[in-house]
């Protein structure tokens, strides 16, 4: 099957890039990191290609490779710090699309002439990037908006580049150990997912609505809403936010805008997105955060969002709490709990690095303390010691890295650690209140019903085996005192569990008994028994997890 000229051109560019870096010192050390070699992370090296040259080479290869470079900037397990910084600063700028093409795209997508849809449409773009460019306009109602217009043919270009990348990476993963250690196939899959989402403006419109709703209680934050009738998968029309980039603010403006209050609310909003919502603006770099004329922080460009699982939200909540308390030991425990461990992992060395980083960051101001950088360094140490942290940790590190820059610009003396500690406890308190609402106990009642149904059968089996002397317990080593204590704990747990289950079942039955005495609108006696059972269950869980020796 003949290859298209576009595909041949992509193979040529990629081959040229590979030949440039194949025998370089940078690739050699990167490969050593991937293979788990003992690398001194603090040693400064001079490589054949500087960080700026790597960034420039990727930029010259086109928009797909710019996105790849930005994605690589979140992989401290692969590249040294100076290269991560250079790739983080990659600018996704492009030559503007001529207005005739913009007009043609808008009219095709909206199904009407641009002069009929808009009262005014600026011909000069406000910004132009690889995927699309933004124009200011006014719709017929008189509302000022911005219109993001996708470049013609950009989808086909991205997918051609991705197809070439995928083919080469699949071959490399199949034939080389280093590519497998790099998990290059996962990297390309992640890049494909990011680009697929960014190329669909309908998804970005949904992101705007969702994050606007999630942050509606923050009076100093705003997210522009899309104008549905003027938006499709290739054009996105949204509210115009009149403001300036945070990084361009003057010292006088910082005094006028109550910067400490803004910084505090900004930190709280992102903690809520990460720890509670599990859905966040994943690219809050300074260029995407503007200060409006109303002294509000506007979150722009929501094409890149991240999802965090409920399990990892719990871990990250604990991680941030431990970090705010300067507890390096707890931070290490939590990161290890989240990780996948190689057979040759070095836990002691990793813990020493984590403790050092936490102690070094104590009492630092916003201008000095780099929370995101610290997390990325922990991630880098983990990779060098055979420990693979989940993707969510990379996401949090990148988000915090950008937050550090914005907060230090808003208020250089801001107490980041104090703010994190304060808001983490607020979020934990709010979460606990949500979890103890009566309607959230339905799942507990269902589980209690299952327990009640199967408990007699299981107890019969246990007592039968005990009576016939057939009950066997396998242990690695015999320690009579430890074994006796273990039996006592098991007996206590089973007894208490039975009492709690019986109390819940009794409470469930009492729910159907009419009474004038109510709690939260439910029969009062039933709710009292239910709350007692729930309290007993929470205490039992607490003692099992935190008090039982060697539970973990």
Protein Blocks (a to p, Z undefined) as FASTA:
>chain_A
ZZdfklmmmmmmmmmmmmmmmmgmklmmmmmmmnopacdfkbccddfbdfklmmmmmmmn
ojklmmmmmmmmmmmklbcfklmmmmmmpccddddddfklmmmmmmmmnopafklmpmbd
cfbdfbdcfkbccdddddfkopacddddddehklmmmmmmmmmmmmmmmmmmmmpmklmm
nommmmmmmmmmmmmmmmmmklmmmmmmmmmmmmmmpmkbccddddfklgcfkbccdddd
ddddfklpcfklmmmnommlmmmmmmmmmmmmmmmnopacfblcfklpccdfkopacdeh
jlbccdddfklmmmmmmmmmmmmnopaklmmmmmmmmpccdfkbcfklmmmmmmmmmmmm
goiafklmcfklmmmmmmmmmmmnopacdfklmmmmmmmmmmmmmmmmmommbcfklmmm
mmmmmmmmmmmmmmmgfklmmmmmmmmmmmmmmmmmmmmmmmmmmmnopaccddfbdcfk
lmmmmmmmmmmmmmmmmmmmmmmmmmmmmmmpccfbdgehiafklmmmmmmmmmmmmmmm
mmmmmmmghkZZ
